[in-house]
């Protein structure tokens, strides 16, 4: 075998490894979301693929990396909703809405500034799933409070629905990583 051929075949092998790596990463998002959407009725497949695919590193990671992306998305959404709710509570609101928003606020407030990434990195998937699971429930509670009264425009519904889906995605990925409830 001559030298040039050796070098070019090495190059080809590298290229194939990189190419297959990229290929399987996007399959990983698709497969993961397919599995999640099949068991979680409230998780929309496209929302899942878009969310997990939104990170610039999404297509280079394994399941562990995908889990980290999901946890980060969930936390960013929770933080965003907490900030948004705080802003709303500062405004002059219909007292009925204020009462319900305050209810939501009491559910969120304990999680302000909470960071579960260290737990995730320590492979403490049970703590991460516990955190995400609680949030799934809180969102439902908060939303049912907000939508109880007819004629009120619930200001958190879209955010709640996203957080709810992200929570389910995180809990499921903890399962896939080996967490057993
Ligand atoms: C919440 O999650 C959605 C879906 O992944 C994303 O599009 C949105 O940017 C996130 N919001 C925040 C505040 O991080």
Backbone and ligand atoms as CSV (ligand in chain L), in Angstrom:
chain,resi,resn,atom,element,x,y,z
A,1,UNK,N,N,0.844,-1.196,0.000
A,1,UNK,CA,C,0.000,0.000,0.000
A,1,UNK,C,C,0.877,1.244,0.000
A,2,UNK,N,N,0.624,2.147,-0.915
A,2,UNK,CA,C,1.475,3.340,-0.896
A,2,UNK,C,C,0.982,4.363,0.131
A,3,UNK,N,N,1.881,5.305,0.401
A,3,UNK,CA,C,1.651,6.259,1.483
A,3,UNK,C,C,0.396,7.126,1.248
A,4,UNK,N,N,0.289,7.581,0.004
A,4,UNK,CA,C,-0.840,8.465,-0.310
A,4,UNK,C,C,-2.175,7.731,-0.100
A,5,UNK,N,N,-2.169,6.468,-0.478
A,5,UNK,CA,C,-3.400,5.701,-0.322
A,5,UNK,C,C,-3.741,5.521,1.161
A,6,UNK,N,N,-2.671,5.229,1.944
A,6,UNK,CA,C,-2.870,5.071,3.390
A,6,UNK,C,C,-3.487,6.331,3.982
A,7,UNK,N,N,-2.888,7.472,3.615
A,7,UNK,CA,C,-3.374,8.740,4.163
A,7,UNK,C,C,-4.813,8.997,3.729
A,8,UNK,N,N,-5.080,8.737,2.452
A,8,UNK,CA,C,-6.448,9.043,2.000
A,8,UNK,C,C,-7.456,8.077,2.611
A,9,UNK,N,N,-7.028,6.839,2.870
A,9,UNK,CA,C,-8.024,5.958,3.495
A,9,UNK,C,C,-8.224,6.319,4.970
A,10,UNK,N,N,-7.167,6.791,5.613
A,10,UNK,CA,C,-7.335,7.291,6.988
A,10,UNK,C,C,-8.322,8.447,7.012
A,11,UNK,N,N,-8.127,9.333,6.033
A,11,UNK,CA,C,-9.011,10.490,5.932
A,11,UNK,C,C,-10.463,10.046,5.753
A,12,UNK,N,N,-10.619,9.049,4.867
A,12,UNK,CA,C,-11.964,8.541,4.593
A,12,UNK,C,C,-12.585,7.945,5.858
A,13,UNK,N,N,-11.765,7.189,6.611
A,13,UNK,CA,C,-12.287,6.592,7.845
A,13,UNK,C,C,-12.713,7.682,8.826
A,14,UNK,N,N,-11.869,8.705,8.980
A,14,UNK,CA,C,-12.234,9.811,9.863
A,14,UNK,C,C,-13.533,10.463,9.439
A,15,UNK,N,N,-13.589,10.682,8.119
A,15,UNK,CA,C,-14.789,11.314,7.581
A,15,UNK,C,C,-16.032,10.482,7.905
A,16,UNK,N,N,-15.909,9.160,7.728
A,16,UNK,CA,C,-17.047,8.278,7.991
A,16,UNK,C,C,-17.434,8.310,9.465
A,17,UNK,N,N,-16.414,8.314,10.326
A,17,UNK,CA,C,-16.705,8.334,11.770
A,17,UNK,C,C,-17.461,9.613,12.122
A,18,UNK,N,N,-16.951,10.745,11.614
A,18,UNK,CA,C,-17.597,12.023,11.917
A,18,UNK,C,C,-19.005,12.043,11.342
A,19,UNK,N,N,-19.101,11.604,10.085
A,19,UNK,CA,C,-20.394,11.626,9.419
A,19,UNK,C,C,-21.405,10.745,10.152
A,20,UNK,N,N,-20.984,9.525,10.498
A,20,UNK,CA,C,-21.901,8.614,11.181
A,20,UNK,C,C,-22.259,9.142,12.554
A,21,UNK,N,N,-21.293,9.799,13.209
A,21,UNK,CA,C,-21.554,10.394,14.521
A,21,UNK,C,C,-22.657,11.427,14.418
A,22,UNK,N,N,-22.542,12.313,13.435
A,22,UNK,CA,C,-23.548,13.361,13.246
A,22,UNK,C,C,-24.894,12.736,12.922
A,23,UNK,N,N,-24.841,11.765,12.028
A,23,UNK,CA,C,-26.056,11.081,11.614
A,23,UNK,C,C,-26.768,10.467,12.813
A,24,UNK,N,N,-26.000,9.742,13.654
A,24,UNK,CA,C,-26.663,9.047,14.741
A,24,UNK,C,C,-27.132,10.015,15.818
A,25,UNK,N,N,-26.492,11.212,15.927
A,25,UNK,CA,C,-26.951,12.164,16.929
A,25,UNK,C,C,-28.337,12.689,16.591
A,26,UNK,N,N,-28.591,12.987,15.305
A,26,UNK,CA,C,-29.932,13.488,15.000
A,26,UNK,C,C,-30.949,12.363,15.081
A,27,UNK,N,N,-30.503,11.128,14.786
A,27,UNK,CA,C,-31.387,9.982,15.007
A,27,UNK,C,C,-31.690,9.825,16.485
A,28,UNK,N,N,-30.703,10.136,17.315
A,28,UNK,CA,C,-30.890,10.002,18.759
A,28,UNK,C,C,-32.013,10.927,19.230
A,29,UNK,N,N,-32.029,12.163,18.740
A,29,UNK,CA,C,-33.095,13.098,19.124
A,29,UNK,C,C,-34.445,12.557,18.655
A,30,UNK,N,N,-34.478,12.127,17.401
A,30,UNK,CA,C,-35.724,11.588,16.848
A,30,UNK,C,C,-36.204,10.370,17.641
A,31,UNK,N,N,-35.274,9.436,17.887
A,31,UNK,CA,C,-35.645,8.207,18.604
A,31,UNK,C,C,-36.108,8.507,20.019
A,32,UNK,N,N,-35.352,9.388,20.688
A,32,UNK,CA,C,-35.697,9.731,22.067
A,32,UNK,C,C,-37.085,10.367,22.107
A,33,UNK,N,N,-37.329,11.304,21.203
A,33,UNK,CA,C,-38.626,11.991,21.194
A,33,UNK,C,C,-39.758,11.048,20.801
A,34,UNK,N,N,-39.466,10.108,19.920
A,34,UNK,CA,C,-40.484,9.128,19.518
A,34,UNK,C,C,-40.906,8.312,20.729
A,35,UNK,N,N,-39.898,7.856,21.489
A,35,UNK,CA,C,-40.191,7.043,22.678
A,35,UNK,C,C,-40.985,7.850,23.704
A,36,UNK,N,N,-40.579,9.114,23.884
A,36,UNK,CA,C,-41.245,9.949,24.892
A,36,UNK,C,C,-42.690,10.243,24.471
A,37,UNK,N,N,-42.859,10.640,23.205
A,37,UNK,CA,C,-44.205,11.001,22.740
A,37,UNK,C,C,-45.143,9.793,22.746
A,38,UNK,N,N,-44.558,8.590,22.624
A,38,UNK,CA,C,-45.390,7.388,22.627
A,38,UNK,C,C,-45.961,7.102,24.011
A,39,UNK,N,N,-45.239,7.526,25.077
A,39,UNK,CA,C,-45.730,7.221,26.419
A,39,UNK,C,C,-46.355,8.425,27.112
A,40,UNK,N,N,-45.963,9.628,26.707
A,40,UNK,CA,C,-46.472,10.828,27.378
A,40,UNK,C,C,-47.420,11.542,26.427
A,41,UNK,N,N,-48.722,11.429,26.692
A,41,UNK,CA,C,-49.693,12.004,25.746
A,41,UNK,C,C,-49.544,13.522,25.597
A,42,UNK,N,N,-49.086,14.167,26.666
A,42,UNK,CA,C,-49.029,15.637,26.599
A,42,UNK,C,C,-47.783,16.155,25.883
A,43,UNK,N,N,-46.845,15.237,25.575
A,43,UNK,CA,C,-45.639,15.693,24.880
A,43,UNK,C,C,-45.833,15.602,23.372
A,44,UNK,N,N,-45.683,16.746,22.727
A,44,UNK,CA,C,-45.784,16.821,21.287
A,44,UNK,C,C,-44.432,16.463,20.679
A,45,UNK,N,N,-44.442,15.530,19.738
A,45,UNK,CA,C,-43.195,15.054,19.129
A,45,UNK,C,C,-42.376,16.200,18.528
A,46,UNK,N,N,-43.035,17.084,17.775
A,46,UNK,CA,C,-42.301,18.182,17.132
A,46,UNK,C,C,-41.721,19.158,18.151
A,47,UNK,N,N,-42.476,19.418,19.208
A,47,UNK,CA,C,-41.971,20.285,20.275
A,47,UNK,C,C,-40.705,19.672,20.865
A,48,UNK,N,N,-40.752,18.365,21.080
A,48,UNK,CA,C,-39.614,17.646,21.659
A,48,UNK,C,C,-38.390,17.744,20.747
A,49,UNK,N,N,-38.581,17.450,19.461
A,49,UNK,CA,C,-37.455,17.482,18.516
A,49,UNK,C,C,-36.881,18.897,18.414
A,50,UNK,N,N,-37.767,19.876,18.344
A,50,UNK,CA,C,-37.312,21.271,18.250
A,50,UNK,C,C,-36.562,21.696,19.495
A,51,UNK,N,N,-37.123,21.329,20.658
A,51,UNK,CA,C,-36.499,21.741,21.917
A,51,UNK,C,C,-35.115,21.117,22.060
A,52,UNK,N,N,-35.061,19.789,21.926
A,52,UNK,CA,C,-33.774,19.112,22.120
A,52,UNK,C,C,-32.780,19.475,21.022
A,53,UNK,N,N,-33.302,19.832,19.839
A,53,UNK,CA,C,-32.427,20.190,18.734
A,53,UNK,C,C,-31.976,21.643,18.762
A,54,UNK,N,N,-32.503,22.418,19.709
A,54,UNK,CA,C,-32.245,23.866,19.692
A,54,UNK,C,C,-30.857,24.237,20.212
A,55,UNK,N,N,-30.224,23.335,20.948
A,55,UNK,CA,C,-28.896,23.640,21.474
A,55,UNK,C,C,-27.850,23.468,20.374
A,56,UNK,N,N,-26.874,24.390,20.287
A,56,UNK,CA,C,-25.868,24.244,19.215
A,56,UNK,C,C,-25.081,22.927,19.290
A,57,UNK,N,N,-25.067,22.277,20.457
A,57,UNK,CA,C,-24.316,21.017,20.582
A,57,UNK,C,C,-25.198,19.777,20.453
A,58,UNK,N,N,-26.492,20.009,20.227
A,58,UNK,CA,C,-27.454,18.896,20.199
A,58,UNK,C,C,-27.034,17.743,19.322
A,59,UNK,N,N,-26.361,18.090,18.209
A,59,UNK,CA,C,-26.110,17.045,17.225
A,59,UNK,C,C,-24.764,16.358,17.416
A,60,UNK,N,N,-24.095,16.690,18.516
A,60,UNK,CA,C,-22.803,16.031,18.775
A,60,UNK,C,C,-22.858,15.197,20.047
A,61,UNK,N,N,-24.014,15.156,20.707
A,61,UNK,CA,C,-24.035,14.558,22.039
A,61,UNK,C,C,-24.661,13.162,22.063
A,62,UNK,N,N,-24.362,12.442,23.135
A,62,UNK,CA,C,-25.008,11.156,23.393
A,62,UNK,C,C,-26.221,11.404,24.296
A,63,UNK,N,N,-26.823,10.327,24.774
A,63,UNK,CA,C,-28.028,10.473,25.592
A,63,UNK,C,C,-27.759,11.300,26.851
A,64,UNK,N,N,-26.580,11.085,27.444
A,64,UNK,CA,C,-26.217,11.857,28.628
A,64,UNK,C,C,-26.178,13.354,28.332
A,65,UNK,N,N,-25.638,13.701,27.170
A,65,UNK,CA,C,-25.572,15.102,26.770
A,65,UNK,C,C,-26.948,15.668,26.455
A,66,UNK,N,N,-27.775,14.819,25.888
A,66,UNK,CA,C,-29.139,15.236,25.561
A,66,UNK,C,C,-29.929,15.522,26.853
A,67,UNK,N,N,-29.680,14.691,27.852
A,67,UNK,CA,C,-30.321,14.893,29.152
A,67,UNK,C,C,-29.940,16.245,29.743
A,68,UNK,N,N,-28.664,16.584,29.621
A,68,UNK,CA,C,-28.194,17.866,30.152
A,68,UNK,C,C,-28.889,19.025,29.431
A,69,UNK,N,N,-29.030,18.890,28.115
A,69,UNK,CA,C,-29.710,19.930,27.332
A,69,UNK,C,C,-31.159,20.073,27.817
A,70,UNK,N,N,-31.825,18.951,28.048
A,70,UNK,CA,C,-33.223,18.984,28.496
A,70,UNK,C,C,-33.339,19.644,29.875
A,71,UNK,N,N,-32.418,19.289,30.770
A,71,UNK,CA,C,-32.450,19.873,32.118
A,71,UNK,C,C,-32.232,21.388,32.031
A,72,UNK,N,N,-31.274,21.803,31.203
A,72,UNK,CA,C,-31.000,23.237,31.044
A,72,UNK,C,C,-32.214,23.975,30.488
A,73,UNK,N,N,-32.874,23.366,29.494
A,73,UNK,CA,C,-34.069,23.992,28.905
A,73,UNK,C,C,-35.166,24.145,29.951
A,74,UNK,N,N,-35.375,23.084,30.716
A,74,UNK,CA,C,-36.414,23.130,31.748
A,74,UNK,C,C,-36.100,24.240,32.745
A,75,UNK,N,N,-34.851,24.283,33.197
A,75,UNK,CA,C,-34.483,25.303,34.187
A,75,UNK,C,C,-34.636,26.711,33.619
A,76,UNK,N,N,-34.216,26.895,32.363
A,76,UNK,CA,C,-34.337,28.225,31.752
A,76,UNK,C,C,-35.802,28.624,31.654
A,77,UNK,N,N,-36.659,27.655,31.335
A,77,UNK,CA,C,-38.088,27.952,31.242
A,77,UNK,C,C,-38.678,28.293,32.609
A,78,UNK,N,N,-38.252,27.562,33.625
A,78,UNK,CA,C,-38.761,27.838,34.967
A,78,UNK,C,C,-38.325,29.242,35.401
A,79,UNK,N,N,-37.042,29.536,35.199
A,79,UNK,CA,C,-36.534,30.861,35.558
A,79,UNK,C,C,-37.292,31.949,34.802
A,80,UNK,N,N,-37.494,31.724,33.504
A,80,UNK,CA,C,-38.226,32.702,32.691
A,80,UNK,C,C,-39.637,32.930,33.207
A,81,UNK,N,N,-40.304,31.846,33.582
A,81,UNK,CA,C,-41.676,31.966,34.070
A,81,UNK,C,C,-41.715,32.654,35.430
A,82,UNK,N,N,-40.732,32.358,36.268
A,82,UNK,CA,C,-40.659,33.020,37.571
A,82,UNK,C,C,-40.500,34.535,37.378
A,83,UNK,N,N,-39.590,34.913,36.495
A,83,UNK,CA,C,-39.366,36.347,36.239
A,83,UNK,C,C,-40.628,36.999,35.674
A,84,UNK,N,N,-41.261,36.310,34.748
A,84,UNK,CA,C,-42.469,36.835,34.113
A,84,UNK,C,C,-43.592,37.007,35.146
A,85,UNK,N,N,-43.752,36.003,36.001
A,85,UNK,CA,C,-44.793,36.073,37.025
A,85,UNK,C,C,-44.524,37.236,37.979
A,86,UNK,N,N,-43.263,37.432,38.337
A,86,UNK,CA,C,-42.905,38.555,39.212
A,86,UNK,C,C,-43.315,39.876,38.577
A,87,UNK,N,N,-43.024,40.009,37.269
A,87,UNK,CA,C,-43.395,41.242,36.562
A,87,UNK,C,C,-44.910,41.439,36.594
A,88,UNK,N,N,-45.643,40.347,36.339
A,88,UNK,CA,C,-47.111,40.443,36.333
A,88,UNK,C,C,-47.635,40.857,37.700
A,89,UNK,N,N,-47.031,40.296,38.745
A,89,UNK,CA,C,-47.516,40.579,40.095
A,89,UNK,C,C,-47.281,42.039,40.489
A,90,UNK,N,N,-46.332,42.689,39.808
A,90,UNK,CA,C,-46.056,44.107,40.097
A,90,UNK,C,C,-47.094,45.019,39.453
A,91,UNK,N,N,-47.803,44.486,38.434
A,91,UNK,CA,C,-48.758,45.330,37.721
A,91,UNK,C,C,-50.087,45.404,38.464
A,92,UNK,N,N,-50.876,46.364,38.018
A,92,UNK,CA,C,-52.212,46.494,38.600
A,92,UNK,C,C,-53.117,45.489,37.902
A,93,UNK,N,N,-53.502,44.460,38.617
A,93,UNK,CA,C,-54.250,43.374,37.986
A,93,UNK,C,C,-55.651,43.275,38.570
A,94,UNK,N,N,-56.511,42.682,37.803
A,94,UNK,CA,C,-57.812,42.245,38.302
A,94,UNK,C,C,-57.557,41.425,39.582
A,95,UNK,N,N,-58.226,41.788,40.676
A,95,UNK,CA,C,-57.944,41.091,41.955
A,95,UNK,C,C,-58.115,39.577,41.875
A,96,UNK,N,N,-59.041,39.131,41.034
A,96,UNK,CA,C,-59.232,37.665,40.924
A,96,UNK,C,C,-58.025,37.014,40.272
A,97,UNK,N,N,-57.502,37.722,39.252
A,97,UNK,CA,C,-56.317,37.211,38.564
A,97,UNK,C,C,-55.114,37.248,39.508
A,98,UNK,N,N,-55.028,38.342,40.256
A,98,UNK,CA,C,-53.929,38.487,41.202
A,98,UNK,C,C,-53.920,37.331,42.201
A,99,UNK,N,N,-55.111,36.990,42.673
A,99,UNK,CA,C,-55.239,35.917,43.649
A,99,UNK,C,C,-54.714,34.604,43.051
A,100,UNK,N,N,-55.086,34.355,41.808
A,100,UNK,CA,C,-54.673,33.097,41.184
A,100,UNK,C,C,-53.191,33.093,40.824
A,101,UNK,N,N,-52.732,34.258,40.382
A,101,UNK,CA,C,-51.296,34.333,40.086
A,101,UNK,C,C,-50.480,34.130,41.354
A,102,UNK,N,N,-51.000,34.656,42.463
A,102,UNK,CA,C,-50.296,34.482,43.743
A,102,UNK,C,C,-50.225,33.013,44.113
A,103,UNK,N,N,-51.288,32.298,43.760
A,103,UNK,CA,C,-51.288,30.852,43.998
A,103,UNK,C,C,-50.155,30.192,43.201
A,104,UNK,N,N,-50.052,30.575,41.923
A,104,UNK,CA,C,-48.979,30.032,41.079
A,104,UNK,C,C,-47.615,30.416,41.647
A,105,UNK,N,N,-47.529,31.647,42.078
A,105,UNK,CA,C,-46.254,32.141,42.596
A,105,UNK,C,C,-45.786,31.306,43.789
A,106,UNK,N,N,-46.731,30.932,44.646
A,106,UNK,CA,C,-46.356,30.127,45.815
A,106,UNK,C,C,-45.823,28.755,45.392
A,107,UNK,N,N,-46.292,28.272,44.247
A,107,UNK,CA,C,-45.777,26.996,43.756
A,107,UNK,C,C,-44.357,27.140,43.176
A,108,UNK,N,N,-44.154,28.268,42.491
A,108,UNK,CA,C,-42.845,28.473,41.851
A,108,UNK,C,C,-41.760,28.909,42.828
A,109,UNK,N,N,-42.168,29.801,43.748
A,109,UNK,CA,C,-41.186,30.526,44.559
A,109,UNK,C,C,-40.100,29.633,45.173
A,110,UNK,N,N,-40.459,28.455,45.715
A,110,UNK,CA,C,-39.406,27.638,46.336
A,110,UNK,C,C,-38.314,27.195,45.352
A,111,UNK,N,N,-38.599,27.300,44.068
A,111,UNK,CA,C,-37.634,26.814,43.076
A,111,UNK,C,C,-36.804,27.932,42.474
A,112,UNK,N,N,-37.030,29.143,42.962
A,112,UNK,CA,C,-36.283,30.258,42.398
A,112,UNK,C,C,-34.794,30.050,42.667
A,113,UNK,N,N,-34.010,30.103,41.607
A,113,UNK,CA,C,-32.561,29.963,41.744
A,113,UNK,C,C,-32.088,28.547,41.993
A,114,UNK,N,N,-33.016,27.585,41.992
A,114,UNK,CA,C,-32.598,26.200,42.232
A,114,UNK,C,C,-31.896,25.643,40.989
A,115,UNK,N,N,-30.744,25.042,41.213
A,115,UNK,CA,C,-29.958,24.506,40.100
A,115,UNK,C,C,-29.748,23.009,40.305
A,116,UNK,N,N,-30.338,22.202,39.437
A,116,UNK,CA,C,-30.190,20.745,39.583
A,116,UNK,C,C,-29.080,20.175,38.697
A,117,UNK,N,N,-28.406,21.056,37.952
A,117,UNK,CA,C,-27.349,20.560,37.073
A,117,UNK,C,C,-26.239,19.816,37.843
A,118,UNK,N,N,-25.829,20.319,39.020
A,118,UNK,CA,C,-24.832,19.542,39.777
A,118,UNK,C,C,-25.309,18.129,40.112
A,119,UNK,N,N,-26.613,17.974,40.403
A,119,UNK,CA,C,-27.157,16.639,40.685
A,119,UNK,C,C,-27.086,15.779,39.422
A,120,UNK,N,N,-27.434,16.421,38.301
A,120,UNK,CA,C,-27.390,15.694,37.035
A,120,UNK,C,C,-25.975,15.228,36.734
A,121,UNK,N,N,-25.014,16.145,36.918
A,121,UNK,CA,C,-23.624,15.807,36.613
A,121,UNK,C,C,-23.089,14.731,37.547
A,122,UNK,N,N,-23.643,14.668,38.762
A,122,UNK,CA,C,-23.252,13.621,39.711
A,122,UNK,C,C,-24.035,12.331,39.469
A,123,UNK,N,N,-24.789,12.300,38.369
A,123,UNK,CA,C,-25.622,11.146,37.991
A,123,UNK,C,C,-26.683,10.816,39.047
A,124,UNK,N,N,-27.071,11.841,39.821
A,124,UNK,CA,C,-28.156,11.652,40.784
A,124,UNK,C,C,-29.471,11.909,40.046
A,125,UNK,N,N,-29.830,10.950,39.172
A,125,UNK,CA,C,-30.993,11.123,38.305
A,125,UNK,C,C,-32.295,11.146,39.090
A,126,UNK,N,N,-32.272,10.516,40.246
A,126,UNK,CA,C,-33.474,10.481,41.064
A,126,UNK,C,C,-33.836,11.892,41.549
A,127,UNK,N,N,-32.845,12.667,41.982
A,127,UNK,CA,C,-33.112,14.047,42.410
A,127,UNK,C,C,-33.596,14.903,41.250
A,128,UNK,N,N,-32.991,14.690,40.088
A,128,UNK,CA,C,-33.376,15.479,38.916
A,128,UNK,C,C,-34.817,15.150,38.521
A,129,UNK,N,N,-35.145,13.856,38.507
A,129,UNK,CA,C,-36.502,13.436,38.142
A,129,UNK,C,C,-37.502,13.954,39.178
A,130,UNK,N,N,-37.106,13.951,40.443
A,130,UNK,CA,C,-37.975,14.469,41.498
A,130,UNK,C,C,-38.286,15.937,41.272
A,131,UNK,N,N,-37.263,16.694,40.969
A,131,UNK,CA,C,-37.419,18.130,40.697
A,131,UNK,C,C,-38.353,18.341,39.505
A,132,UNK,N,N,-38.069,17.662,38.406
A,132,UNK,CA,C,-38.864,17.848,37.185
A,132,UNK,C,C,-40.305,17.385,37.412
A,133,UNK,N,N,-40.462,16.278,38.104
A,133,UNK,CA,C,-41.791,15.721,38.347
A,133,UNK,C,C,-42.664,16.667,39.143
A,134,UNK,N,N,-42.099,17.254,40.186
A,134,UNK,CA,C,-42.836,18.224,40.999
A,134,UNK,C,C,-43.300,19.368,40.117
A,135,UNK,N,N,-42.418,19.777,39.213
A,135,UNK,CA,C,-42.786,20.895,38.362
A,135,UNK,C,C,-43.919,20.563,37.425
A,136,UNK,N,N,-43.932,19.358,36.910
A,136,UNK,CA,C,-45.046,18.931,36.079
A,136,UNK,C,C,-46.362,19.086,36.824
A,137,UNK,N,N,-46.402,18.651,38.080
A,137,UNK,CA,C,-47.632,18.762,38.882
A,137,UNK,C,C,-47.990,20.213,39.157
A,138,UNK,N,N,-46.988,21.005,39.526
A,138,UNK,CA,C,-47.246,22.411,39.848
A,138,UNK,C,C,-47.862,23.160,38.687
A,139,UNK,N,N,-47.361,22.854,37.504
A,139,UNK,CA,C,-47.872,23.558,36.335
A,139,UNK,C,C,-49.349,23.274,36.149
A,140,UNK,N,N,-49.730,22.030,36.369
A,140,UNK,CA,C,-51.131,21.671,36.212
A,140,UNK,C,C,-51.983,22.391,37.256
A,141,UNK,N,N,-51.520,22.359,38.487
A,141,UNK,CA,C,-52.233,23.029,39.572
A,141,UNK,C,C,-52.412,24.512,39.282
A,142,UNK,N,N,-51.337,25.145,38.908
A,142,UNK,CA,C,-51.345,26.578,38.644
A,142,UNK,C,C,-52.292,26.886,37.506
A,143,UNK,N,N,-52.222,26.095,36.464
A,143,UNK,CA,C,-53.053,26.356,35.300
A,143,UNK,C,C,-54.536,26.166,35.599
A,144,UNK,N,N,-54.855,25.154,36.380
A,144,UNK,CA,C,-56.265,24.929,36.675
A,144,UNK,C,C,-56.806,26.089,37.519
A,145,UNK,N,N,-55.949,26.661,38.370
A,145,UNK,CA,C,-56.349,27.840,39.142
A,145,UNK,C,C,-56.619,29.014,38.208
A,146,UNK,N,N,-55.729,29.181,37.241
A,146,UNK,CA,C,-55.826,30.345,36.363
A,146,UNK,C,C,-57.019,30.273,35.423
A,147,UNK,N,N,-57.363,29.064,35.024
A,147,UNK,CA,C,-58.410,28.946,34.018
A,147,UNK,C,C,-59.789,28.708,34.637
A,148,UNK,N,N,-59.830,28.617,35.975
A,148,UNK,CA,C,-61.088,28.331,36.653
A,148,UNK,C,C,-62.196,29.324,36.308
A,149,UNK,N,N,-61.835,30.601,36.347
A,149,UNK,CA,C,-62.849,31.641,36.118
A,149,UNK,C,C,-62.995,31.927,34.619
A,150,UNK,N,N,-64.211,31.854,34.148
A,150,UNK,CA,C,-64.482,32.152,32.730
A,150,UNK,C,C,-64.195,33.622,32.454
A,151,UNK,N,N,-63.739,33.891,31.247
A,151,UNK,CA,C,-63.547,35.283,30.845
A,151,UNK,C,C,-62.198,35.843,31.241
A,152,UNK,N,N,-61.408,35.047,31.976
A,152,UNK,CA,C,-60.071,35.520,32.317
A,152,UNK,C,C,-59.081,34.945,31.318
A,153,UNK,N,N,-58.161,35.775,30.899
A,153,UNK,CA,C,-57.149,35.264,29.975
A,153,UNK,C,C,-55.975,34.761,30.807
A,154,UNK,N,N,-55.807,33.453,30.868
A,154,UNK,CA,C,-54.725,32.941,31.713
A,154,UNK,C,C,-53.360,33.282,31.111
A,155,UNK,N,N,-52.557,34.056,31.819
A,155,UNK,CA,C,-51.315,34.555,31.220
A,155,UNK,C,C,-50.176,33.540,31.190
A,156,UNK,N,N,-50.363,32.420,31.840
A,156,UNK,CA,C,-49.228,31.496,31.930
A,156,UNK,C,C,-49.433,30.208,31.141
A,157,UNK,N,N,-50.574,30.083,30.480
A,157,UNK,CA,C,-50.911,28.789,29.874
A,157,UNK,C,C,-49.858,28.262,28.902
A,158,UNK,N,N,-49.374,29.138,28.002
A,158,UNK,CA,C,-48.411,28.670,27.016
A,158,UNK,C,C,-47.122,28.232,27.712
A,159,UNK,N,N,-46.672,29.055,28.659
A,159,UNK,CA,C,-45.463,28.711,29.399
A,159,UNK,C,C,-45.656,27.425,30.201
A,160,UNK,N,N,-46.842,27.314,30.833
A,160,UNK,CA,C,-47.131,26.107,31.600
A,160,UNK,C,C,-47.064,24.865,30.723
A,161,UNK,N,N,-47.645,24.968,29.541
A,161,UNK,CA,C,-47.679,23.812,28.647
A,161,UNK,C,C,-46.259,23.425,28.240
A,162,UNK,N,N,-45.404,24.423,28.023
A,162,UNK,CA,C,-44.022,24.123,27.644
A,162,UNK,C,C,-43.258,23.498,28.809
A,163,UNK,N,N,-43.454,24.088,29.992
A,163,UNK,CA,C,-42.759,23.538,31.165
A,163,UNK,C,C,-43.247,22.117,31.437
A,164,UNK,N,N,-44.537,21.916,31.269
A,164,UNK,CA,C,-45.103,20.589,31.508
A,164,UNK,C,C,-44.468,19.554,30.575
A,165,UNK,N,N,-44.340,19.920,29.313
A,165,UNK,CA,C,-43.733,18.993,28.347
A,165,UNK,C,C,-42.254,18.776,28.644
A,166,UNK,N,N,-41.561,19.868,28.962
A,166,UNK,CA,C,-40.128,19.731,29.267
A,166,UNK,C,C,-39.909,18.868,30.510
A,167,UNK,N,N,-40.804,19.012,31.507
A,167,UNK,CA,C,-40.677,18.177,32.716
A,167,UNK,C,C,-40.800,16.706,32.351
A,168,UNK,N,N,-41.795,16.393,31.524
A,168,UNK,CA,C,-41.999,14.994,31.124
A,168,UNK,C,C,-40.793,14.486,30.338
A,169,UNK,N,N,-40.245,15.344,29.479
A,169,UNK,CA,C,-39.077,14.945,28.687
A,169,UNK,C,C,-37.902,14.635,29.621
A,170,UNK,N,N,-37.692,15.504,30.612
A,170,UNK,CA,C,-36.585,15.286,31.553
A,170,UNK,C,C,-36.800,13.987,32.335
A,171,UNK,N,N,-38.000,13.787,32.864
A,171,UNK,CA,C,-38.264,12.579,33.662
A,171,UNK,C,C,-38.019,11.324,32.808
A,172,UNK,N,N,-38.500,11.342,31.573
A,172,UNK,CA,C,-38.310,10.173,30.707
A,172,UNK,C,C,-36.837,9.930,30.401
A,173,UNK,N,N,-36.099,10.987,30.136
A,173,UNK,CA,C,-34.670,10.785,29.837
A,173,UNK,C,C,-33.960,10.219,31.070
A,174,UNK,N,N,-34.375,10.612,32.285
A,174,UNK,CA,C,-33.781,10.029,33.491
A,174,UNK,C,C,-34.040,8.517,33.519
A,175,UNK,N,N,-35.247,8.128,33.078
A,175,UNK,CA,C,-35.560,6.690,32.956
A,175,UNK,C,C,-34.612,6.016,31.975
A,176,UNK,N,N,-34.462,6.637,30.801
A,176,UNK,CA,C,-33.609,6.041,29.764
A,176,UNK,C,C,-32.165,5.916,30.249
A,177,UNK,N,N,-31.781,6.815,31.161
A,177,UNK,CA,C,-30.395,6.787,31.670
A,177,UNK,C,C,-30.250,5.794,32.820
A,178,UNK,N,N,-31.334,5.126,33.142
A,178,UNK,CA,C,-31.231,4.059,34.127
A,178,UNK,C,C,-31.900,4.335,35.457
A,179,UNK,N,N,-32.528,5.502,35.612
A,179,UNK,CA,C,-33.209,5.798,36.874
A,179,UNK,C,C,-34.475,4.959,36.986
A,180,UNK,N,N,-34.642,4.337,38.140
A,180,UNK,CA,C,-35.865,3.580,38.416
A,180,UNK,C,C,-36.552,4.197,39.610
A,181,UNK,N,N,-37.843,4.522,39.443
A,181,UNK,CA,C,-38.586,5.171,40.543
A,181,UNK,C,C,-38.753,4.201,41.707
L,1,LIG,C1,C,-38.606,27.304,26.970
L,1,LIG,O1,O,-38.564,26.153,26.177
L,1,LIG,C2,C,-38.931,26.358,24.822
L,1,LIG,C3,C,-38.930,25.014,24.154
L,1,LIG,O2,O,-37.719,24.363,24.278
L,1,LIG,C4,C,-37.935,27.308,24.177
L,1,LIG,O3,O,-38.297,27.538,22.849
L,1,LIG,C5,C,-37.935,28.605,24.948
L,1,LIG,O4,O,-36.944,29.450,24.445
L,1,LIG,C6,C,-37.649,28.351,26.422
L,1,LIG,N1,N,-37.825,29.583,27.161
L,1,LIG,C7,C,-36.862,30.055,27.960
L,1,LIG,C8,C,-37.202,31.306,28.683
L,1,LIG,O5,O,-35.803,29.502,28.101
